[in-house]
Amino acid sequence: MPKIDESRPFLPVNIAVMTVSDTRTLADDRSGDALVERLAGAGHRLGARAIVKDDVAAIRAQVQAWIADPEIDVVLTTGGTGVTGRDVTPEAVETLFDKAIPGFGELFRQLSYAKVGTSTIQSRATGGVANGTYIFALPGSPSACRDAWDDILVFQLDNRHRPCNLVELMPRLREHQV
């Protein structure tokens, strides 16, 4: 059974949060706020925060800046993962991945199915690794952000989570990079 091994140290990571939206501001960004509250509550550090328009080039540029920053360990995006014409976050970030983490989107949709039923097929939540940085693209609803954090990310971003977690892999993410 998965569990937290209290004999292992908690290792806080630096997390950047990007909200992808044509209409949101920091004053009304409930999804970004939910992620910031949860990551801080878990003991992690907010490394950066931005709101970026639904534009492939703008999204990609901000993510590229963060994955080039050695102080950022994880990038969380919220918004732009649906199927409408303006939903372009997966197109923007997936081309940056050195390795995809298909299980993230699969597990997110499985957990989401219990709450929203077949509507979960409209989510293109995705995850991967780029330049040694984890990237997770989440839907834009506060509920989806809470679900992704509470049911997946809080565990995988905790070095104490057993049998394994993503934090313990961080020192090895750049192996064999050219």
Backbone hydrogen bonds in HBPLUS format (Angstrom, degrees):
<---DONOR---> <-ACCEPTOR-->    atom                        ^
c    i                          cat <-CA-CA->   ^        H-A-AA   ^      H-
h    n   atom  resd res      DA  || num        DHA   H-A  angle D-A-AA Bond
n    s   type  num  typ     dist DA aas  dist angle  dist       angle   num
A0003-LYS N   A0162-ARG O   3.06 MM 159  5.41 154.4  2.13 144.3 150.8     1
A0162-ARG N   A0003-LYS O   2.78 MM 159  5.41 164.1  1.80 167.7 172.2     2
A0005-ASP N   A0160-ARG O   2.83 MM 155  5.02 170.6  1.84 134.8 137.7     3
A0008-ARG N   A0005-ASP O   3.04 MM   3  5.81 167.5  2.06 123.5 127.6     4
A0045-ARG N   A0013-VAL O   3.01 MM  32  6.14 171.4  2.01 152.7 155.5     5
A0073-ASP N   A0014-ASN O   2.89 MM  59  5.26 155.2  1.96 138.6 146.9     6
A0074-VAL N   A0014-ASN O   3.16 MM  60  6.47 151.0  2.25 156.3 158.8     7
A0015-ILE N   A0045-ARG O   2.83 MM  30  6.14 169.0  1.84 169.8 172.2     8
A0047-GLY N   A0015-ILE O   2.76 MM  32  5.10 155.6  1.82 121.2 128.4     9
A0016-ALA N   A0074-VAL O   2.85 MM  58  6.26 163.5  1.88 161.3 163.6    10
A0076-LEU N   A0016-ALA O   2.81 MM  60  6.15 168.2  1.83 166.8 170.3    11
A0017-VAL N   A0048-ALA O   2.97 MM  31  6.35 157.6  2.02 143.7 146.6    12
A0050-ALA N   A0017-VAL O   2.97 MM  33  6.52 150.5  2.06 155.4 161.3    13
A0018-MET N   A0076-LEU O   2.83 MM  58  6.22 162.3  1.86 159.2 164.7    14
A0078-THR N   A0018-MET O   2.84 MM  60  6.32 143.4  1.97 158.7 168.5    15
A0019-THR N   A0050-ALA O   2.91 MM  31  6.37 160.6  1.95 155.2 159.8    16
A0052-VAL N   A0019-THR O   2.84 MM  33  6.21 160.9  1.88 160.2 166.5    17
A0020-VAL N   A0078-THR O   2.81 MM  58  6.01 171.2  1.82 158.8 161.4    18
A0021-SER N   A0052-VAL O   2.88 MM  31  6.15 150.2  1.97 146.5 155.9    19
A0028-ASP N   A0025-THR O   3.08 MM   3  5.52 143.9  2.21 110.3 119.3    20
A0030-ARG N   A0028-ASP O   3.13 MM   2  5.80 126.3  2.44 105.5  90.6    21
A0033-ASP N   A0029-ASP O   2.94 MM   4  6.08 158.5  1.99 148.1 155.2    22
A0034-ALA N   A0030-ARG O   2.92 MM   4  6.06 151.6  2.00 139.5 146.7    23
A0035-LEU N   A0031-SER O   3.13 MM   4  6.46 157.2  2.18 149.0 154.1    24
A0036-VAL N   A0032-GLY O   2.92 MM   4  6.17 164.1  1.95 154.4 159.0    25
A0037-GLU N   A0033-ASP O   2.85 MM   4  6.01 166.7  1.87 155.3 158.8    26
A0038-ARG N   A0034-ALA O   3.07 MM   4  6.18 158.5  2.11 142.6 148.5    27
A0039-LEU N   A0035-LEU O   2.88 MM   4  6.05 168.5  1.89 156.9 159.9    28
A0040-ALA N   A0036-VAL O   3.04 MM   4  6.08 164.2  2.07 148.2 153.0    29
A0041-GLY N   A0037-GLU O   2.88 MM   4  5.94 153.7  1.95 141.1 149.6    30
A0042-ALA N   A0038-ARG O   2.96 MM   4  6.12 135.4  2.16 142.3 153.0    31
A0044-HIS N   A0039-LEU O   2.92 MM   5  5.32 151.4  2.01 164.4 155.0    32
A0043-GLY N   A0040-ALA O   2.97 MM   3  5.11 153.0  2.05 103.9 112.6    33
A0055-ASP N   A0053-LYS O   2.73 MM   2  5.50 123.4  2.05 114.9  97.8    34
A0059-ILE N   A0055-ASP O   2.90 MM   4  6.06 171.8  1.91 170.0 172.3    35
A0060-ARG N   A0056-VAL O   2.87 MM   4  5.94 170.7  1.88 156.0 159.2    36
A0061-ALA N   A0057-ALA O   2.90 MM   4  5.96 157.1  1.95 143.6 150.3    37
A0062-GLN N   A0058-ALA O   3.14 MM   4  6.34 162.1  2.17 147.8 151.4    38
A0063-VAL N   A0059-ILE O   3.01 MM   4  6.26 169.0  2.02 158.4 161.6    39
A0064-GLN N   A0060-ARG O   2.80 MM   4  5.92 160.5  1.84 151.9 158.1    40
A0065-ALA N   A0061-ALA O   3.01 MM   4  6.21 152.5  2.08 143.1 150.1    41
A0066-TRP N   A0062-GLN O   3.07 MM   4  6.38 155.8  2.13 147.4 153.7    42
A0067-ILE N   A0063-VAL O   2.85 MM   4  6.13 159.7  1.89 157.4 163.0    43
A0068-ALA N   A0064-GLN O   3.05 MM   4  6.10 131.6  2.30 138.7 150.1    44
A0069-ASP N   A0066-TRP O   3.11 MM   3  5.07 146.3  2.22  97.9 108.0    45
A0072-ILE N   A0069-ASP O   3.09 MM   3  5.71 169.4  2.10 122.5 125.8    46
A0134-TYR N   A0073-ASP O   3.10 MM  61  6.49 154.1  2.17 156.3 150.0    47
A0075-VAL N   A0134-TYR O   2.73 MM  59  6.13 153.5  1.80 151.8 161.0    48
A0136-PHE N   A0075-VAL O   2.88 MM  61  6.33 157.2  1.93 162.7 170.4    49
A0077-THR N   A0136-PHE O   2.88 MM  59  6.28 165.0  1.91 155.8 159.0    50
A0138-LEU N   A0077-THR O   2.77 MM  61  5.81 168.7  1.78 141.4 145.4    51
A0079-GLY N   A0138-LEU O   2.91 MM  59  6.31 150.8  1.99 143.8 151.7    52
A0089-THR N   A0080-GLY O   3.00 MM   9  4.94 146.8  2.11 129.5 135.4    53
A0124-ARG N   A0081-THR O   2.79 MM  43  4.95 135.3  1.98 138.1 152.4    54
A0087-ASP N   A0084-THR O   3.09 MM   3  5.33 151.6  2.17 108.3 117.0    55
A0092-ALA N   A0088-VAL O   3.00 MM   4  6.24 147.5  2.11 151.4 161.2    56
A0092-ALA N   A0089-THR O   3.03 MM   3  5.01 120.0  2.40  96.9 112.4    57
A0093-VAL N   A0089-THR O   2.95 MM   4  6.18 161.1  1.99 163.4 167.3    58
A0094-GLU N   A0090-PRO O   2.90 MM   4  5.54 160.9  1.94 145.7 152.1    59
A0096-LEU N   A0093-VAL O   2.89 MM   3  5.35 150.9  1.98 114.3 123.7    60
A0097-PHE N   A0094-GLU O   3.20 MM   3  5.26 146.2  2.32 100.0 109.3    61
A0098-ASP N   A0129-VAL O   2.63 MM  31  5.72 160.3  1.67 152.8 159.7    62
A0099-LYS N   A0129-VAL O   3.22 MM  30  5.28 157.6  2.27 143.2 147.0    63
A0129-VAL N   A0099-LYS O   2.75 MM  30  5.28 155.4  1.81 157.9 165.8    64
A0101-ILE N   A0127-GLY O   2.79 MM  26  5.11 162.4  1.82 133.8 127.9    65
A0104-PHE N   A0101-ILE O   3.05 MM   3  5.89 154.8  2.12 124.2 130.0    66
A0106-GLU N   A0102-PRO O   3.17 MM   4  6.38 167.5  2.18 156.5 160.4    67
A0107-LEU N   A0103-GLY O   2.84 MM   4  5.81 164.3  1.87 144.5 148.9    68
A0108-PHE N   A0104-PHE O   2.85 MM   4  6.02 162.4  1.88 153.1 158.9    69
A0109-ARG N   A0105-GLY O   2.98 MM   4  6.13 165.2  2.00 148.1 151.6    70
A0110-GLN N   A0106-GLU O   3.00 MM   4  6.23 150.2  2.09 143.5 152.4    71
A0111-LEU N   A0107-LEU O   2.92 MM   4  6.16 166.8  1.94 158.0 160.0    72
A0112-SER N   A0108-PHE O   2.83 MM   4  5.97 156.3  1.89 149.2 157.1    73
A0113-TYR N   A0109-ARG O   2.90 MM   4  5.94 143.7  2.03 141.2 149.3    74
A0115-LYS N   A0112-SER O   2.86 MM   3  5.29 144.3  1.99 110.8 121.8    75
A0116-VAL N   A0112-SER O   2.80 MM   4  5.99 167.7  1.82 167.0 171.4    76
A0117-GLY N   A0113-TYR O   2.85 MM   4  4.32 137.9  2.03 122.7 125.4    77
A0119-SER N   A0116-VAL O   3.38 MM   3  5.71 150.2  2.48 131.8 128.2    78
A0120-THR N   A0117-GLY O   3.16 MM   3  6.22 172.5  2.17 128.6 130.6    79
A0121-ILE N   A0118-THR O   3.13 MM   3  6.04 173.5  2.14 125.1 126.7    80
A0122-GLN N   A0119-SER O   3.04 MM   3  5.84 167.8  2.06 123.1 127.0    81
A0123-SER N   A0120-THR O   3.04 MM   3  5.57 168.5  2.05 118.4 121.9    82
A0126-THR N   A0137-ALA O   3.15 MM  11  5.24 147.8  2.26 133.4 143.1    83
A0137-ALA N   A0126-THR O   2.80 MM  11  5.24 165.0  1.82 155.1 160.4    84
A0128-GLY N   A0135-ILE O   2.87 MM   7  5.32 148.5  1.97 150.6 157.7    85
A0135-ILE N   A0128-GLY O   2.81 MM   7  5.32 158.2  1.86 157.7 156.6    86
A0130-ALA N   A0133-THR O   2.87 MM   3  5.23 162.0  1.90 148.1 152.5    87
A0133-THR N   A0130-ALA O   2.90 MM   3  5.23 153.9  1.97 113.5 122.0    88
A0145-CYS N   A0141-SER O   3.05 MM   4  6.38 158.0  2.10 154.7 161.1    89
A0146-ARG N   A0142-PRO O   2.89 MM   4  6.14 159.7  1.94 151.4 156.9    90
A0147-ASP N   A0143-SER O   2.89 MM   4  6.12 160.7  1.93 149.3 154.9    91
A0148-ALA N   A0144-ALA O   2.91 MM   4  6.09 166.2  1.92 151.0 154.3    92
A0149-TRP N   A0145-CYS O   2.98 MM   4  6.13 162.8  2.01 148.4 153.4    93
A0150-ASP N   A0146-ARG O   2.73 MM   4  5.74 166.6  1.75 158.1 160.8    94
A0151-ASP N   A0147-ASP O   2.92 MM   4  5.60 154.8  1.98 144.1 150.1    95
A0152-ILE N   A0148-ALA O   3.15 MM   4  5.49 135.5  2.36 127.2 135.1    96
A0153-LEU N   A0148-ALA O   2.96 MM   5  6.24 164.3  1.99 155.1 156.9    97
A0154-VAL N   A0149-TRP O   2.82 MM   5  5.42 164.0  1.85 150.2 148.3    98
A0155-PHE N   A0152-ILE O   3.20 MM   3  5.78 134.8  2.42 111.5 122.0    99
A0156-GLN N   A0152-ILE O   3.09 MM   4  6.31 170.9  2.10 155.4 158.2   100
A0157-LEU N   A0153-LEU O   2.84 MM   4  5.66 141.5  1.99 151.4 156.8   101
A0158-ASP N   A0155-PHE O   3.13 MM   3  5.27 149.1  2.23 116.1 114.4   102
A0166-LEU N   A0156-GLN O   2.91 MM  10  5.28 142.8  2.05 130.8 142.5   103
A0161-HIS N   A0158-ASP O   2.96 MM   3  5.60 166.5  1.97 123.3 127.6   104
A0169-LEU N   A0166-LEU O   3.14 MM   3  5.29 143.8  2.28 100.6 111.2   105
A0170-MET N   A0167-VAL O   3.05 MM   3  5.33 154.1  2.12 109.6 117.3   106
A0172-ARG N   A0169-LEU O   2.85 MM   3  5.47 150.3  1.94 123.0 132.5   107
A0173-LEU N   A0170-MET O   3.25 MM   3  5.30 171.1  2.26 111.6 114.3   108
A0175-GLU N   A0172-ARG O   3.24 MM   3  5.53 167.9  2.26 115.1 116.2   109
A0177-GLN N   A0174-ARG O   3.24 MM   3  5.55 148.8  2.34 135.3 129.4   110
